[in-house]
């Protein structure tokens, strides 16, 4: 399994509160990375893209759960 697949699997195992915490953590990390970029201290510019994609993954899982709850499907 790739690192990305492992990350997605770990996110799927979280409950709704855990997903909200993961989202908050990723948003905080993105803020810190943006501040580092603005001050010229950022060394891994690719990390910003990775964190943004992680935020999108969390949003996708949250939306999928909301749709499943509305339709009554397990999952």
KAGI-V616292 format. One line per field, one symbol per residue. phi: phi as a letter, one per 40 degrees, with the letter a starting at -180 (. if undefined). psi: psi as a letter, one per 40 degrees, with the letter a starting at -180 (. if undefined). burial: I if it has 9 or more other ideal C-beta (glycine too) atoms within 8 Angstrom, else O. A space follows every 50 residues. Layout:
phi=???
psi=???
burial=???
//
This chain:
phi=.ccccccccccccccccccccccccccccccccccccccgccbbcccccc ccccccccdccccccccccccgcci
psi=iiddddddddddeiadddddddddddddddddddddddeeehdgdddddd ddddddddddddddddddddeeii.
burial=OOOOOIIIIOIOOIOOOOIIOIIOOIIOIIOOIIOIIOOOOIOOOOIIOO IIOIIOIIIOIIOIIOOIOOOOOOO
//
